Amino acid sequence: MRKRWGVAVVCLLVLLTGCGGGGSSRKTEAPADDKVSQEGTAESESKENNDVTGGAIEVKINLSEKHQIIESFGTSGCWWSQYVGGWDNEYKDTGRSVRDEIAMLLFDREYGIGLSSYRYNLGAGSADSGKGKYNDPHRRAQSFETAPFTYNWNKDANAVWFMRKAVELGVEEIIMFSNSPLERLTINGTAQVTKGSNENILPENYEDFARYVMDVAEHFVEEGIPVKYISPVNEPQWEWTEGQEGCHYEPAKIPKLYRTFLTELNSRPALKDVALSGPESGEWKGAATLYTSALLNDSVLGSYFDAIDNHSYWSDTASKVAFKRWMDANYPEVKLRMSEWCEMVNGSDVTMDSAFELARVLQEDLTVLDVVSWQNWVGVAPGGYRDGLIYVNEGKKTLNPLKRLWGYGNYSKFIRPGYQRVEVSDSTLKELNPVAFTGTNDKGKKELVLVVINESDANKKLLLDIQGAVEYTDISVYETSESSNLDRITNEKYGVGDAVEVGKQSITTIILSEGW
């Protein structure tokens, strides 16, 4: 265990409120690399900060100013689980298989990053038919049908194995999503849209599409799989003429499709705990408002949906701010979920660079959009793109956990379902992209989880000014950096005036709790 810990002299005017455990202030010399970053702060600000906090940056956290409650962090099994799910070869003399190792890294809370939701790709059957234009065969997907409404539940076995394993390891939220309707229900007989067309399924086939999806969901629910959401539409604004399964829908078509699915869902008592989600627009700008309003302005659907799902591709801060303002003005009671994102950059990356980008987008979605759920696009990938949390070599059946995995874990492992975001307010902290949540841990103790991103080349000392009634007495600090993979570097008693040192070039989670 490595320890990074410092304390600072604190004036009486800035004694932490609500943070018991320390009687007197202590002082230690700041390390050489803990000075103002070269990127830095103006000299006058630095001197003023030193005068007040002994060189530490004061972090003001208001426990009374509450925001959204987290539902889940997760990932998708698209394009990898259907082959990686069959890798039962032993992993490095551990006695467990490669597929088990990957599942544990993604879903096990002690060993891995403890993702709490999983998106299962409900395929359209392109892997069965061989139809369409696919450069990568892994972007095809099977369906469970052998004939209309006749099923072989042993199909898509590797992907189903991963879904079951995720549940075994603690996932309580399965989302079943369709990129395209079944091929037999489409206009052109494939799971891709004919170029120039604005649809690939006729309204008279909506009922059969809904029946198929609900049959699959009902089968797995009865098996004990916790299917929570069904999403029949994915990124409807784009053409999807080649490359993967996909289907374009005009906004005007969305209400009838969802009404059909809702009618079928309501007819199935076994699915009483399952809800529809969508419309899964690919970005927070452009046509996103059209698809969202198509759902929420409908007289039936508007009262049904208490949240909508969109993706964060191609969306800058301004786009997210504008979308959130629009939602607050028109549908203030509707929550937002971010159901798909990756960096969309070619080339493999195993360094902190892409981990920082993931963390920045995640933090922005949490604080700008107030999302209650956040899903990385794919859990596993073959490399060559900044998407997966784990790279794999298909020929050798080996794996490489990435800094993206561990950086994501700084959030998913510690900000648990039911935790609520609280306000972090200090303009000097913008460069650290802080986000804070409170909740009750597995031991029944109240805790505060603060995650910061320090991309600078200098360590930072943080002095936590917590406004609220909870008395935190213990602290743990977890770091992801070039030298650490979500390692615990501090596990100490916490007292008034103690300052937390955050390593350079790191994503760091600070947890204060009532006691061990």
Secondary structure, 3 states (H helix, E strand, C coil): CCCCEEECCCCHHHCCCCCCCCCCCCCCCCCHHHCCCCCCCCHHHHHHHHHHHCCCEEEEEEEEEEEEECCEEEEECCCCHHHHCCCCCECCCCCCEHHHHHHHHHHCCCCCCCCCEEEEECCCCHHHHCCCCCCCHHHCCCCCEEECCEECCCCCHHHHHHHHHHHHCCCCEEEEECCCCCHHHECCCCCCCCCCCCCCECHHHHHHHHHHHHHHHHHHHHHCCCEEEEECCCCCCCCCCCCCCCCCCCHHHHHHHHHHHHHHHHCCHHHCCCEECCEEECCCCCCHHHHHHHHHCCCCHHHHCCEEEEECCCCCHHHHHHHHHHHHHHCCCCEEEEEEECCCCECCCCCHHHHHHHHHHHHHHHHHCCCCEEEEEECEECCCECCCCEEEECCCCEEEECHHHHHHHHHHCCCCCCCEEEEECCHHHHHHCCEEEEEECCCCCEEEEEEEEECCCCCEEEEEEEECCCCCCEEEEEEEECCEEEEEEEEEECCCCEEEEECCCEEEEEEEECCC
